[in-house]
Amino acid sequence: MLLARLQRLAEDLPGVETGTSYGTPALKVAGKLFLRIKDAQTLVLMAPMDEKERLIEMAPGIYYETDHYKGWPALLVRAAAIDDAELRHRMAEAWRFKAPAKLRKLT
């Protein structure tokens, strides 16, 4: 199950909470969304705009955006196309992007 995969990969990130966002499972830190399941094949990952653009350019088979996400610090991820090591890294970066300073200091 996709949620179980995400929870396993987020185990080492302090303060991660499982919740919902737009009616789908999500991972949050200090109440702030950093990753959610959009549908069975797609994740929404929070990322700074410059990082988002770089990732889409670097690996369009994994990362992309639709018109709905243009101008927002979130990118879409093809869940089946990303390996666990890369996803864990991207999740940690999204966590850092949203986590408060006191939690970021713990990593």
N, C-alpha and C positions, 0 to 999 in steps of 0.2 A: 504494500500500500504506500502511496506517495507520502502521506502525512507521516507515517512511521519512519520512512527514509529521512525526511527532513528533521524530525525530532532527534533521530540518531546522530545526524551530522551536526546538530546544534548543541549536543550534550556538553561540550566544553565552554560554551559561551555563557557568561554570568547573566543571571536575571531574565532568561528567556521564558516567556509565557506562551502557551498555546491558547488561541482564541479564535475569533472569526472577524472577517472583514468582507463586506459586501456579500454576506451569506456563505462565505467559503472559509475553510480552515486557514489560519494565519499564525505566523510567529511574530511576537512583539517583544520589545524590550522597554521597560518603564512605560508601558501602555502605548508605545509608538510602533506602528507597523514597520517591519523590515523585509518581510517575505510573506506571500500568500499564494495559495493554490487558486488559479483562475479557473481551470477545468482539469480534466484527467490527464491532459498532455502539456499543460502550460503553467508556468510559475510567473508571478509578478515579483520582481526583485527591486528593492529601492537602491538607487545609485546616484551619485553626483552626475550632473549633466555631461561634464567632460568625459567621465569614465563610461557613461552610457554610450556616448557616441563612439568612443574608442573600441568598446567591446563589440558593438554592432558591426563596425568596419572590420575588426579583426576576425570575428567568427560569426558570420551571418547565418550559418547553419545551426547555431545554438541560440544566439541572441538576436532579437528583432524588436520592432515597435509597430504599432498600428496608429492610425490617425488619432485615436482616443488618447494615446499616451504621449503624443508629441508635445513638447514643452513641459513635461512633468518629469521629476527625477525618479522614474521607474522604467524598467525595461522588462520585456517578456523573454522567457527562457523556455526552450523546448526541453522538457524534463527528460525525455528518453535520449536526447542527444548529448547530454552533459554527464561526464563521469563523476563519481563521488568526490575525488580529490579536488577537481575544479569547482564543483558545487559547494563543497565545504569552504573553500577559499572565498568564493563570491559571497556566501552567506556571512562569513566573518567580516568581510568588507562592508556589507549592507548593515550588519549589526553595529560596526564602528560608526557608520554614517548616522545612525539613529540613537545610539546609546548615550546616556548622559556621561559627563566627564568622570564622575566617581566610579562608574562601572568600567569605562574604558581603561582606567588606571589598573584594573585588576588583571588585564591581559598583557 
